[in-house]
Amino acid sequence: MQPSSAPAEPGGSGTRKSPDSRRHPAQARGALRAVTTVHAAALFTQAVLAGRFLSGDYDMLTAHAVNANVIVAVGLVQVVVALLYWRPGRGPGRPAAVSAVLLVAEAGQAVLGYQRTLGVHVPLGVTLIAAGLLLLVQVWRPLPPGPVPASNGDARSESGRVPPPGTSPEAPPPGTSPEAPRPAQEVA
């Protein structure tokens, strides 16, 4: 990973490290996509197993309980992978936060299921499936293209304001002719 270069300008350091989330290792993103896909599939399977149990196939309750343990285990792996994607991988932190919340909710969901507290267990299960699918969509969405915006102190104009994209700090403000005199700068 190389830092991006910005031309040296007043108030800037000349070179800055890019917070660009597209520069993380591809392996971290691929691992996060894989574990999130497995996690979402296990969550969806849980609903299928519960439906089969409610339809009269009572052996599915055991499968539902086993799958609950699988979900919590995969959720734990997902948290670790999401943290690695975020910190050393330089990816966004949202998947790590959502994964941690999901893991806590899934552990609580398992406890509620074993206690047969179905009034909370069923709606929480629906919520977990929806959250898992939304996270799945988020991690599979392509990263946005485009340049990284300059941070404060980088590529500033003489007036201390960041110029609009596509303009240079030396360009006259929009709506004025290039020959028009520029206003004098105030000295602080």
N, C-alpha and C positions, 0 to 999 in steps of 0.2 A: 504494500500500500504506500503510495507516494502522496505527499501533501500537494494540494493544488496550488498553483502559483497565481498570484494577483500582482499587477504592476505596483511598484512602490508609489504611493501617493501620500500627500500630507495627512497625518493622523493614522496612517496604516502601517503595518509592520512589513509589508511587501510580500511575505509568504505566510500562509495560514494553513492549518490543518483543517480539512473539510469535514464537517459533521455529516457528510452525505451518507445516507443509509444504504445507498447502492454499492458502497465499497466494502461491505462485509464479505467474508468468505462464502462462496456459494454452498459449501458443505453445510454450514450452519442453517442457512435458509432451507436447503433440501431436507435436512434432518427435522427441522420444525414442521415443514409441510407433511412429512411422512408420519411423524408421531401424532400430529393434530388430526390427520385423516383416520388413523387407527382409532384414536380416541373418539372422534365423532361417530365412527361406525359402531363402536362398542356401546355408545350412548343410545344410538338408534336401535341396536339389537336388544337393548334392555327393554325398550317399549314393546317390541315384538314379543319378547318372552313373557312380559306381563300380560299382554293381550291373549296369548295362547293359554296362560294359566287361568285367566278370567273366562275363557271359552270352555273350560272343563278339563284341560290337559294338565293335571295337578303335578306331574313330574317337572313341568316347566318352572315351578317355584324354586326347585333346587338349582336349575340352570340360571335362573334370575339371580339367585344369591351368589353363585360362582361368578357370574358376569359382573356383579357389583364389585367384587374383589379385584377383578381384572381392570375395571374402570378406574378404581382408586390407584392401582399400581401404574397403569398407563398415564394417569393424571400426574402422578409424581414424576415420572420420566419426562412428561411434557413440561412441567415446571423447570426441571433442570435444563432441558434443551432450550427452552425459551429464555432462560437466564443467560445461557451461553451465547445465544443468538443476539441478545441485547448488549451485554457488557463487552466481552472481547470481540464479538462479531459485528459490533457497531450498528445493529439493527434497531428498530423502534422498540420501546419498552412496553408498549401496550399488550402484546401477546404474553409477556411474562406476568404482568399484573392480572390479566384476565385468567390465565392458567392457574395462578395461585388462588384466586377467588373460587374458581371452579373446583379445585382440589379440596378446599375447605368445605364447600357446599356438598360435594360428593361424599366426603367422609360423614358429614351430618346426615345426608340422605340414606346412607347405608345403616346408620344407627336407627334412624326413624323407621326404616323398613323392617329391621329385626325386631323392633318394638311394636310393630304393626300399627303405627300411627299414620294410617292411610289418608286422613284428612289433610295432612301436610306433605306426606310422602308423594302422593300423586301429582299435585300441582308443582311441587319442587322438581319432580322428575321432568315434567314438561318444560319448565324453565331451564333446567340443565341442558336438555336436548337443544332448545332454541339457542342458548348461549354457545354451546359447542359448535353448532352449525354456523353461527355468525362468526366465531373465531376462525373456523375452517375457511370461510369465504375471505376473511381478512388476510390470512397468511397466503392464500393462493392468488390474491389479487396482484397484478403486476405493480412493481414500484413505479411511482410517477417519474416521467422523464424530465429533463431540464437541468439548468445550472443550479448550483447551491447558492442561496442568497448570502450576501456578505453579512458578517456579524458586525455589531457595533464596533467602530474603530477601524474597519476595513473599507477601503474604496470610498472614502468620504470626500465630498466636495469641499471647496474652500469655505463655504458657508456653514459647514458642519452637518449638512443634510445629505442623506444618501440619494444619489441621482436616480431618476426613474430608469427601469430596465431599458436597454437599447440606447441610452444617452451617455455621454461622457461628462465628467465633472466640469470640463472646460466649455461645454456647449451652452449657448444662451438659453434661458428658460423658454418653454414653449410659448408661442404667441408673440415673441419679439423677434425683430430682424437681427441678423448677425452684426450689422453695423451699429445697432443701438448701443449707447453706453451702458455699461453694467453698473448697478448701484455700488457705492463705496462700502467697503467692509468695515464693520465696527470693531474697534480694538478693545478687548476686555481687560 
